[in-house]
Amino acid sequence: MKKLSILAVGLTGALAGPAAAQAQEPLVEVLAVSQSITVNEASPRSLTLGCPGTSVAVSGSVTTGLGTLTDSIPRRGASHWTFRFTSPGGAHEVTGVLRCVRLNLPGGVDGVSLVVGSAIEPGVRVAAGKTERVAVGCPADQVPTGWGFKRISGGSSIAVTAAAPSRAGWVFKLENRGRSAARVTPRIRCLASTQRASNGQRHSFSLREASFADRIGAGANELEAHACRATEYSLSTGVSLDSADDILLRGTYPAGLRGGRWSFRQANGQSNVKTTLLCLASDTRFH
C-alpha cells in the first residue's frame, strides 16, 4: 500500500513573553483541551478540537462515550484533531481530549518553530475473521506521539488489538470481528525532535516509552492506570492484546498530567496485556 505523509509547521517567532514572566515555568509544557457533546442514534456528530496559541496537537483521545467513537483523525494543520461518533444505543454524552505541546521560551531565544507531521496507511483491507499487522512510520527526524484511525467500511467490526509505539512510528494490529471484509485507515501524529533558535541554540525533546504488564480478569469495565515520572508528561497511550484471548479494548487515553488509563472487556478467564505510555520530559533546555 502507498503511504502518504503530510508535514505541518507550527508558528514561528518568540513563543512566549519576556523572560521575567516565564522564569518559573518549564520550557516544555503540555496542555489538555477537552469538550463534551451529546450524540444520539439519529444524529451522528463530529467534534473538532484545536490547540491554543502556538501549541501543536500531538495526540487525541476520548475519555467518555468510548463505545460510540467511529473515527479519530489528526488534521492536516498543526493544531487540530477531529473525532466522529455514532450512537446505536440511544443518546450518550461523549468527551474528546486533545494533548498539545508548547515551548515557554527564555529571554534571548526566538525564531523557533514547532513542527508536527502526520502519516497514514490508506484503506487497509481486513478480511472477515482475520487480523492485519500495519506499521506506519513518521517523517524523517520526527518521533511518534499519537495515533488514530478512520473507518471506511465495516463499521464497528474492526477491533484494535495493538497500537504500539516504536522508534519510527506506530505498529497496529487490526482484527475484523465481522462477517465481511472491512477497510480502515490508521493515522499517526509525530513531533520534530529538534528545534533551532535564531541565536544558534538548539533544543531536543526527550520522549520515553514506559511499558507495563497487566493481567485483566473477567468483567465489562476493567480499568488499568499507570503514570509517567514526576518530571514527565504523558502524551499518549498504547496497548497490545493477545488476539487469541476473548478480550476487547474499549478505550484508552492519557489522564491528568502524567497518567494513562485503559478500559477492557474480558468475557471469560484472564488475559495478559501490555500497556504503554509515551512520556515527554519537562526539564529539557536550549543549549
Secondary structure as the mmCIF struct_conf table of DSSP 4:
data_model
#
loop_
_struct_conf.conf_type_id
_struct_conf.id
_struct_conf.beg_label_comp_id
_struct_conf.beg_label_asym_id
_struct_conf.beg_label_seq_id
_struct_conf.end_label_comp_id
_struct_conf.end_label_asym_id
_struct_conf.end_label_seq_id
STRN STRN1 LEU A 4 VAL A 9
BEND BEND1 GLY A 13 GLY A 13
BEND BEND2 ALA A 16 ALA A 16
HELX_RH_AL_P HELX_RH_AL_P1 ALA A 19 GLN A 22
TURN_TY1_P TURN_TY1_P1 ALA A 23 GLN A 24
BEND BEND3 GLU A 25 GLU A 25
BEND BEND4 LEU A 27 LEU A 27
STRN STRN2 VAL A 28 VAL A 39
STRN STRN3 ASN A 40 ASN A 40
TURN_TY1_P TURN_TY1_P2 GLU A 41 ALA A 42
STRN STRN4 SER A 43 SER A 43
STRN STRN5 ARG A 45 GLY A 50
TURN_TY1_P TURN_TY1_P3 GLY A 53 THR A 54
STRN STRN6 VAL A 56 THR A 64
HELX_RH_3T_P HELX_RH_3T_P1 LEU A 66 THR A 68
STRN STRN7 LEU A 69 PRO A 74
BEND BEND5 ARG A 76 SER A 79
STRN STRN8 HIS A 80 PHE A 85
TURN_TY1_P TURN_TY1_P4 PRO A 88 GLY A 89
BEND BEND6 GLY A 90 GLY A 90
STRN STRN9 HIS A 92 LEU A 103
HELX_LH_PP_P HELX_LH_PP_P1 LEU A 105 PRO A 106
TURN_TY1_P TURN_TY1_P5 GLY A 107 GLY A 108
STRN STRN10 VAL A 115 ILE A 120
TURN_TY1_P TURN_TY1_P6 PRO A 122 GLY A 123
STRN STRN11 VAL A 124 VAL A 126
TURN_TY1_P TURN_TY1_P7 ALA A 128 GLY A 129
STRN STRN12 THR A 131 GLY A 137
HELX_LH_PP_P HELX_LH_PP_P2 CYS A 138 PRO A 139
TURN_TY1_P TURN_TY1_P8 ALA A 140 ASP A 141
STRN STRN13 GLN A 142 SER A 153
BEND BEND7 GLY A 154 GLY A 154
HELX_RH_3T_P HELX_RH_3T_P2 GLY A 155 SER A 157
STRN STRN14 ILE A 158 PRO A 165
BEND BEND8 ARG A 167 ALA A 168
STRN STRN15 GLY A 169 ASN A 176
BEND BEND9 GLY A 178 SER A 180
STRN STRN16 ALA A 182 ALA A 192
BEND BEND10 SER A 193 SER A 193
STRN STRN17 THR A 194 ARG A 196
TURN_TY1_P TURN_TY1_P9 SER A 198 ASN A 199
BEND BEND11 GLY A 200 GLY A 200
STRN STRN18 ARG A 202 SER A 204
STRN STRN19 LEU A 207 ILE A 216
BEND BEND12 ALA A 218 ALA A 218
STRN STRN20 GLY A 219 ALA A 227
TURN_TY1_P TURN_TY1_P10 ALA A 230 THR A 231
STRN STRN21 GLU A 232 SER A 240
TURN_TY1_P TURN_TY1_P11 SER A 243 ALA A 244
BEND BEND13 ASP A 245 ASP A 246
STRN STRN22 ILE A 247 ALA A 255
TURN_TY1_P TURN_TY1_P12 GLY A 256 ARG A 258
STRN STRN23 GLY A 259 GLN A 266
BEND BEND14 ASN A 268 GLY A 269
STRN STRN24 SER A 271 ALA A 281
BEND BEND15 SER A 282 SER A 282
#
